[in-house]
Amino acid sequence: MASQVDRVNEFTAAFDGAIGSDVKDVREQLCGEGARDKGEYTGWPQLGGRTVVDAIAAIGAALGVPGMYDPHSEQQAGDKSA
């Protein structure tokens, strides 16, 4: 017969097991296709290789929102001058 501690540990393992996968799903949605692991920021093809946050910044820059800029075009401009 399982002890109370064993039952709590089994419940916690089953409950927490899905959280790691859920976090990776959210990370991929924000950071890009195939970017489920830490440090991957591949962007989305339909966003021009941008992450969701970078796409929002690009839209803000295109609309002239003060303080917003397109980091993707800044990187490209930096690469061209190098």
C-alpha positions in Angstrom: 0.0 0.0 0.0 1.4 3.4 -1.0 2.1 5.9 1.7 0.6 9.3 1.7 3.9 10.8 0.7 4.1 8.4 -2.3 0.6 9.3 -3.4 1.4 13.0 -3.2 4.7 12.5 -5.1 2.8 10.5 -7.8 0.2 13.2 -8.1 2.8 16.0 -8.3 4.8 14.2 -11.0 1.7 13.6 -13.1 0.5 17.2 -12.6 3.8 18.9 -13.2 4.8 16.7 -16.2 2.4 18.5 -18.5 3.6 21.9 -17.4 7.1 21.5 -19.0 5.5 20.7 -22.4 3.0 23.6 -22.1 5.8 26.0 -21.4 7.7 24.8 -24.5 4.5 25.2 -26.5 4.2 28.8 -25.4 7.9 29.4 -26.0 7.5 28.1 -29.6 4.5 30.3 -30.3 6.4 33.4 -29.1 9.9 32.7 -30.4 9.3 30.8 -33.7 8.9 27.6 -35.5 11.0 24.9 -33.8 12.1 27.2 -31.0 10.9 24.9 -28.1 14.2 25.0 -26.3 16.0 27.7 -24.3 18.0 30.1 -26.4 16.3 29.4 -29.7 14.7 32.4 -31.4 14.1 31.3 -35.0 11.2 33.5 -35.7 8.2 32.7 -38.0 8.4 32.7 -41.8 5.1 34.5 -42.1 6.6 37.3 -39.8 9.7 37.7 -41.9 11.8 35.6 -39.6 10.7 37.6 -36.6 9.5 36.5 -33.2 6.0 37.7 -32.2 7.5 40.5 -30.1 9.8 41.6 -32.9 6.8 41.6 -35.3 4.9 43.8 -32.9 7.9 46.2 -32.7 8.1 46.3 -36.5 4.4 47.1 -36.8 4.8 49.9 -34.2 7.7 51.3 -36.1 5.8 51.2 -39.4 3.0 53.1 -37.7 5.4 55.7 -36.3 4.8 54.8 -32.6 7.5 56.7 -30.6 10.2 54.4 -29.2 9.4 51.4 -31.3 11.8 50.1 -33.9 12.2 47.0 -36.1 15.1 45.1 -34.6 15.2 42.8 -37.6 15.9 45.7 -40.0 18.4 47.1 -37.5 20.3 43.8 -37.5 20.2 43.8 -41.3 21.5 47.4 -41.5 24.2 46.4 -39.0 25.2 43.4 -41.0 25.4 45.5 -44.2 27.7 48.0 -42.7 30.0 45.3 -41.3 
